């Protein structure tokens, strides 16, 4: 099994997108951390109030793909779909 690591930034364009993140992030983090194969999941504020640092580690590709599928169908996924992601993924 190969560890999958996603790292990058979630970048909001404006205060409305920031509000979406603030409203939905805690539940998204809790649900993700409860997923099978999630080793770590951190979304932290940066010095720029419109940017969050995202770091995810999953035990393998299957766990990472399951996470991506769940997120696409989730309230977080729908609400944050238009927010820019600048991510890189290793281990796939």
Beta strands, then each sheet from edge to edge (+ up, - down):
strand 1: 4-11
strand 2: 38-45
strand 3: 51-58
strand 4: 84-90
sheet 1: 2+ 3- 1+ 4-
end
